[in-house]
Amino acid sequence: MSSNRFPLLQREEERNVEVNWEDQQRINQFSKLNSRVEYLEDEYKKQREEKEYLDDLAMELELADEEEPVFYKIGDAFVQLSLEKAQERLEHEKSRIDEHVDKLDNQITSIQTEMDELKKKLYGKFGKAINLEKN
């Protein structure tokens, strides 16, 4: 009886595959894409939080007195606007953020698709000798 119960697993782990120039380019590309998708995911999260903030603000404005001016933050300054103007600006900001979130989502999906293709090629060649998964 053999002392190794899993001979195929051991052979796969022991295989020594040379990394050629094309492989290195794929690894580098995967690394760049991984960094990019992490940045985009952070931006996506920030934009979703901003959208939640604007949604909360919209609910507060619904309760505001129509006769009283509203302080609205533009950049680092607060300006007084009519309730109607403040609500218009708020809706414009929400639309802008929605468009940006959709764009980020599309970019993330596209990059992840490209990363999946690179994973297939790299895992196909290197097997367990390479780790492309997030921790």
N, C-alpha and C positions, 0 to 999 in steps of 0.2 A: 504494500500500500504506500502510496506517495505521501511524503511529509507535508506537501503543500496541497491543501484542499481546494484552492482556487487558482489553478495554474494560468488561466486566461487573464484573470485580473492582474496577477503579478507581471505577466509579460507586457500587458498594456501599460502598467505603471513604469516599467523599466525601459520601455522603448525610448530611444534617444533620437529625436528628430532634429535635424539641422534647421536653423532659422535662416532662410534666405532673405534677399533684399525685399522681395514682394511680400513675404510674411511680415517683415519688420514694418513695411509701409501700412499694412492692414492693422497691425497692432497700434501703430502711431495714430492712424485715423480713428480707430475705436476709442483711444484715449481722448483725443480731441472732441469727438462726438459726446463721450461720456461727460466731459467737463462742460460742454455746451448745454447738454440736457439738464444737468444739475443747476446751472445758472438759470435756465428758462423755467425750471420747476420752482425755484425760489421766487422768481419774478411773478410767476403764475399765482403762487400763494399770497404774495403781497397784494396783487391786484384783486384777488378774491376778498381779502380782508378789507381793502379800500371800498369795494362794492358793498360789503356788509355794513360798513360805516355809513355809506351814503344811503343805503336802505333805511337804516335807523334814523338818520337825519330827515329823510323824506317823511317818515311817520311822525316825527316831532313837528315838522312844518305843517302837517295836516291839522294839528291842534292849535297852531298859532293864530293870533288875532289878525284878521285881514287888514285892519286899520293901522297896526303898529309896524314900523320898519323892522327888518330882520338884519342882524349882523351876519354877513357872509364872508368867509375867509377866502381871499384871493392871494396866493403866494404867502407872504408873511404878514399881510395886512388884513384888517377887517373893514369892510365897507357896509354901509347901510343900503339895503335894497328893499323894494316893496316885496311883499310875500309872493306875488305872482312872478316877479323877476327872479327871485331866489329859487322858486320851484322850477322855472325854466332852465336856469343855469344848472341846477341839480340834475334834472333829466338829461341835459346835454352831457354832463360829466358821467352819468351812469351809462349812457349810450356809448361814449368814448371808451370807457373801461370794458364794457361788454365786447366791443369790437377787438380791443387789445387782448382780452382773455381768449377769445375765439382764435385770434392769430397765434397766440402762444400755444394753445392747445394743438393747432394744426402743425406748428413747427416741432413740438415735442413728439407728436405721433410720427411725423416724417423721419425725424432723427432716430427714433426707436426702431422704426422699420429698417433703416440702414444699418443700425447696430445689430439687429437680429441677423441680417444677412452676413455681416462680418463674423458674428459669433459662430454661425454654421460652418463657415469656411475654416476659421481658426480651431474650433473644437474638432472639426473633421480631421484636421492634420495633427493637432497636438494632444487631443484627448484631455486627460486629467492633468497633463503637464502644464496647462495654462488655466488661469482662473479669471474669468471676465465678469463674474457676478458681483453685485454690490454687497457690501458687508452689512 
